[in-house]
Amino acid sequence: MTEQRVIANKPKIGARDGAGSASAEPSSVAGPPGWRSKKLVVLVAIVALLGAGGGYWFLAGPGAGSRPAAAEESPAPEPGVVQELEPISLNLAGGRYLMIGLGLQLTAEVEDEIDPSIALDRTIALFSGRPIEEVSSAEGRAALKAELVAVLEGAYHGEVIDVFFTTFVTQ
């Protein structure tokens, strides 16, 4: 026969009391039931109020005036001469044609004429293959002109600030 001795009846770490009785030490969460959820709601309300106050301060309050003025307004470039380009004929969709002539509004800083080949290439790429209905309507023409201005401003690094149609004939 073997003899067993129990030295101590200590519960294992993290184990609960088997009898289900309450421990003698107070738990780390003290207070009435629902106390934690009320604390969370109050904390969320405080954070929301601080965020709203900060938003007011920077967008509409005293902090709004401290933004740098240079970022808000940039002076428009001064217009210079208009460089006219010879009209070119383009193929549209459905066997139709467009004869288009351009006038490039340059800035006052540009002293010499610019190379027209870039403007002609971008115009051909933008207008070729378009349906006649898009090119001949006032809304379509205005949209294509705005897109051409944006493309040419980038291509000429800000030297071209506007485009005028000097010839615009569809067939």
GULOMI-307867 format. One line per 10 residues: their letters; for each residue x, y, z of N, C-alpha, C. Coordinates in steps of 0.001 Angstrom, whole numbers, plus 500000, padded with zeros to 6 digits. Layout:
residues N
a = X/Y/Z/X/Y/Z/X/Y/Z ~ ...
This chain:
residues 171
mteqrviank = 500770/498821/500000/500000/500000/500000/500825/501264/500000 ~ 500239/502274/499354/500914/503561/499294/500167/504563/500144 ~ 500915/505381/500706/500326/506376/501594/500369/507732/500888 ~ 499264/508481/500889/499198/509815/500295/499027/510829/501392 ~ 499758/511874/501242/499638/512959/502208/499269/514244/501472 ~ 498381/514986/502011/498011/516287/501459/498726/517318/502294 ~ 499569/518071/501646/500361/519048/502377/499597/520363/502497 ~ 499030/520837/501393/498285/522091/501456/497150/522008/500460 ~ 496087/522623/500777/494927/522634/499910/494791/524043/499296 ~ 495771/524411/498482/495766/525725/497851/495187/525593/496441
pkigardgag = 494370/526528/496069/493855/526485/494693/494948/526897/493707 ~ 494835/526399/492491/495805/526741/491457/495610/528197/491036 ~ 496642/528754/490457/496580/530146/490016/495531/530252/488923 ~ 494614/531200/489064/493574/531432/488084/492374/530527/488242 ~ 492424/529564/489155/491293/528661/489349/490287/529301/490287 ~ 489001/528976/490097/487950/529511/490959/487694/528545/492098 ~ 487120/529109/493091/486768/528282/494247/485698/527295/493818 ~ 485900/526073/494027/484991/525020/493594/483621/525108/494227 ~ 483478/525636/495393/482201/525686/496085/481334/526822/495578 ~ 481903/527741/494784/481133/528836/494233/480884/529934/495239
sasaepssva = 481548/529924/496350/481327/530971/497343/482118/532203/496961 ~ 481687/533338/497424/482371/534595/497136/483677/534631/497885 ~ 484675/535186/497260/485972/535261/497923/485940/536362/498960 ~ 486840/536294/499869/486877/537253/500966/487417/538595/500495 ~ 488215/538625/499366/488782/539877/498894/487780/540575/497981 ~ 487735/541902/498037/486817/542608/497145/487325/542521/495708 ~ 486408/542491/494751/486815/542391/493343/487314/543740/492857 ~ 488030/543726/491715/488612/544954/491203/487541/545881/490610 ~ 486400/545334/490224/485311/546145/489703/484304/546318/490821 ~ 484352/547467/491450/483445/547729/492555/482358/548680/492080
gppgwrskkl = 481240/548625/492667/480170/549546/492344/478916/548789/491970 ~ 477855/549522/491830/476583/548888/491505/476599/548338/490077 ~ 475704/547443/489742/475647/546889/488384/475389/548003/487370 ~ 476041/547958/486200/475882/548954/485156/476813/550146/485316 ~ 477621/550155/486338/478518/551280/486609/479533/551447/485491 ~ 480055/550330/484961/481064/550399/483897/480479/550995/482621 ~ 479262/550631/482250/478666/551166/481027/478371/552660/481166 ~ 477977/553114/482359/477744/554539/482565/479058/555313/482459 ~ 480114/554728/482982/481428/555359/482904/481871/555481/481447 ~ 481617/554461/480643/481972/554475/479236/481181/555547/478480
vvlvaivall = 479899/555678/478767/479068/556684/478109/479565/558090/478447 ~ 479910/558325/479703/480414/559634/480116/481747/559921/479419 ~ 482608/558928/479332/483896/559109/478677/483726/559430/477189 ~ 482825/558733/476506/482567/558991/475092/481987/560398/474907 ~ 481101/560828/475800/480518/562167/475709/481590/563239/475885 ~ 482524/563037/476794/483592/564009/477017/484485/564115/475787 ~ 484833/562977/475190/485678/562978/473994/484947/563671/472836 ~ 483642/563422/472681/482871/564068/471621/482814/565574/471814 ~ 482628/566033/473037/482597/567466/473310/483951/568113/473037 ~ 485020/567444/473408/486349/567981/473121/486606/568057/471617
gagggywfla = 486187/567045/470885/486350/567048/469431/485537/568155/468777 ~ 484306/568355/469238/483468/569421/468689/484058/570790/469005 ~ 484555/570949/470210/485176/572222/470584/486418/572502/469762 ~ 487229/571486/469537/488429/571656/468716/488082/571971/467270 ~ 487054/571308/466746/486608/571596/465386/486130/573030/465245 ~ 485362/573497/466213/484901/574887/466205/486093/575841/466249 ~ 487036/575556/467110/488188/576447/467294/488955/576636/465985 ~ 489225/575511/465278/490050/575598/464088/489274/575977/462828 ~ 487966/575679/462761/487216/575951/461541/486465/577275/461566 ~ 485905/577654/462700/485082/578859/462727/485478/579830/463833
gpgagsrpaa = 486202/579391/464815/486510/580232/465969/487781/581034/465795 ~ 488390/581401/466897/489591/582240/466872/490781/581585/466169 ~ 490846/580271/466169/491970/579592/465519/491862/579588/464008 ~ 490699/579937/463456/490513/579915/462002/491318/581010/461315 ~ 491541/582114/461979/492270/583220/461371/493766/583020/461330 ~ 494277/581969/461948/495726/581793/462007/496275/580985/460840 ~ 495446/580674/459818/495931/579956/458649/496766/580885/457782 ~ 497775/580366/457115/498581/581230/456252/497760/581723/455063 ~ 497892/582988/454753/497131/583600/453666/497641/583155/452302 ~ 498879/582749/452199/499455/582354/450918/498785/581105/450364
aeespapepg = 498332/580223/451232/497696/578999/450772/496283/579264/450261 ~ 495642/580315/450727/494263/580577/450352/494145/581240/448993 ~ 494981/582187/448671/494852/582903/447420/496186/582940/446690 ~ 496123/582566/445419/497298/582682/444582/496929/583628/443449 ~ 497767/584576/443142/497418/585553/442119/497327/584894/440743 ~ 496320/585312/439983/496154/584788/438631/497252/585356/437751 ~ 497792/584531/436847/498850/585042/435981/498308/586124/435044 ~ 499161/587082/434746/498776/588188/433866/498786/587704/432423 ~ 497683/587909/431687/497649/587446/430298/498569/588273/429410 ~ 499158/587591/428455/500046/588235/427489/499438/588173/426101
vvqelepisl = 500243/587837/425128/499788/587785/423738/499049/586469/423467 ~ 498250/586487/422399/497563/585279/421930/498304/584806/420690 ~ 498820/583579/420763/499539/582995/419632/498562/582140/418839 ~ 498340/582513/417565/497399/581764/416727/498113/580617/416024 ~ 497409/579488/415939/497927/578310/415248/497110/578089/413979 ~ 497743/577558/412956/497047/577261/411698/495980/576195/411942 ~ 494832/576315/411291/493783/575292/411449/494238/573937/410902 ~ 493751/572883/411557/494037/571516/411125/492718/570770/410982 ~ 492704/569715/410167/491525/568882/409979/491705/567589/410751 ~ 490648/567181/411447/490675/565965/412258/489567/565021/411815
nlaggrylmi = 489794/563725/411982/488775/562724/411715/487938/562513/412962 ~ 486618/562636/412791/485693/562339/413883/485104/560953/413654 ~ 484284/560505/414586/483629/559202/414462/482596/559260/413332 ~ 482359/558131/412677/481330/558042/411644/481718/558694/410332 ~ 483008/558846/410055/483450/559415/408789/483270/560918/408693 ~ 483093/561601/409792/482923/563055/409803/484270/563727/410040 ~ 484318/565047/409811/485561/565800/409925/485354/567046/410779 ~ 486440/567519/411360/486444/568768/412117/487659/569569/411705 ~ 487438/570815/411282/488549/571730/411041/488597/572658/412240 ~ 489738/572676/412939/489861/573446/414169/491123/574301/414131
glglqltaev = 490959/575549/414492/492086/576465/414631/492127/576960/416066 ~ 493299/577165/416595/493447/577536/418003/494190/578852/418161 ~ 493831/579572/419212/494584/580717/419684/494991/580419/421114 ~ 496282/580427/421402/496791/580102/422735/497066/581391/423503 ~ 496352/581580/424615/496584/582745/425475/497807/582465/426328 ~ 498886/583218/426097/500127/583031/426839/500164/583987/428027 ~ 501011/583701/428981/501196/584612/430111/502092/585765/429680 ~ 502079/586836/430466/502882/588015/430140/504378/587727/430252 ~ 504771/586709/431011/506187/586379/431183/506795/585743/429939 ~ 505956/585172/429063/506455/584515/427858/506783/585590/426834
edeidpsial = 508053/585664/426433/508492/586708/425507/508505/586225/424058 ~ 508847/584961/423829/508905/584423/422472/507696/583520/422245 ~ 507464/583177/420973/506403/582236/420658/506794/580848/421163 ~ 505800/580075/421531/506062/578721/422015/505920/577733/420859 ~ 506433/576533/421043/506369/575481/420036/504919/575011/419895 ~ 504300/575171/418723/502889/574800/418572/502647/573300/418428 ~ 503685/572514/418198/503487/571085/417948/502873/570365/419144 ~ 503199/570791/420356/502618/570151/421556/501114/570410/421605 ~ 500704/571654/421351/499278/571996/421381/498513/571258/420289 ~ 499092/571169/419099/498427/570465/418012/498302/568971/418311
drtialfsgr = 499347/568376/418860/499313/566953/419216/498238/566672/420263 ~ 498164/567482/421311/497167/567273/422364/495744/567521/421853 ~ 495596/568468/420914/494280/568729/420324/493831/567543/419476 ~ 494725/567012/418671/494401/565841/417848/494021/564664/418740 ~ 494785/564425/419785/494500/563300/420692/493152/563471/421384 ~ 492789/564705/421732/491547/564946/422479/490317/564900/421583 ~ 490373/565476/420382/489189/565608/419543/488980/564456/418567 ~ 490030/563759/418146/489897/562701/417144/489017/561569/417640 ~ 488164/561080/416731/487320/559937/417036/486088/560263/417861 ~ 485882/561512/418220/484684/561894/418989/483460/561892/418071
pieevssaeg = 482282/561593/418623/481065/561666/417804/480722/563124/417479 ~ 480114/563339/416331/479779/564685/415872/478831/565389/416842 ~ 477956/564632/417500/477003/565224/418446/477725/565849/419635 ~ 478783/565217/420109/479541/565747/421240/480318/566997/420857 ~ 480896/567002/419681/481728/568113/419248/480883/569320/418850 ~ 479707/569087/418260/478915/570203/417736/477996/570836/418783 ~ 477705/570170/419889/476846/570787/420916/477646/571801/421732 ~ 476960/572811/422243/477633/573864/423017/478232/573293/424303 ~ 477500/572396/424973/477999/571804/426215/479218/570926/425964 ~ 479165/570122/424892/480296/569254/424564/481532/570054/424193
raalkaelva = 481324/571126/423401/482448/571983/423002/483076/572652/424220 ~ 482232/573130/425148/482754/573784/426355/483536/572794/427222 ~ 483022/571570/427345/483722/570558/428147/485054/570181/427512 ~ 485074/570012/426187/486323/569680/425503/487321/570830/425582 ~ 486828/572066/425493/487719/573223/425612/488337/573285/427002 ~ 487528/573057/428052/488049/573079/429425/489100/571987/429625 ~ 488851/570811/429053/489821/569720/429166/491107/570051/428409 ~ 490975/570685/427231/492148/571069/426448/492972/572126/427181 ~ 492306/573082/427817/493018/574115/428588/493818/573467/429713 ~ 493203/572530/430432/493899/571859/431537/495105/571071/431029
vlegayhgev = 494934/570381/429916/496035/569587/429352/497180/570494/428906 ~ 496842/571617/428246/497891/572503/427732/498582/573292/428844 ~ 497864/573622/429916/498512/574288/431056/499614/573399/431624 ~ 499331/572109/431740/500339/571181/432241/501459/570943/431249 ~ 501112/570833/429972/502115/570539/428951/503091/571700/428764 ~ 502601/572916/428891/503457/574092/428719/503910/574692/430053 ~ 503714/573983/431134/504182/574384/432473/503680/575764/432877 ~ 502393/576032/432631/501780/577283/433053/501973/578450/432114 ~ 502637/578264/430966/502821/579362/430015/501552/579634/429215 ~ 500712/578612/429015/499424/578762/428333/498347/578776/429404
idvffttfvt = 497520/579843/429406/496497/579947/430457/495076/579848/429907 ~ 494903/579908/428583/493577/579765/427997/493718/579382/426533 ~ 492613/578910/425956/492579/578505/424555/491336/579122/423924 ~ 491505/579623/422710/490376/580161/421948/490259/579373/420654 ~ 489013/579068/420249/488794/578417/418963/488688/579523/417913 ~ 489648/579589/417002/489604/580596/415939/488890/580054/414706 ~ 488903/578737/414546/488172/578067/413479/487563/576811/414076 ~ 486276/576554/413743/485622/575351/414262/484524/574986/413271 ~ 484859/574110/412317/483919/573731/411262/483813/572211/411246 ~ 482581/571706/411308/482346/570250/411210/481726/569936/409863
q = 481990/568729/409384/481409/568277/408114/481037/566822/408250
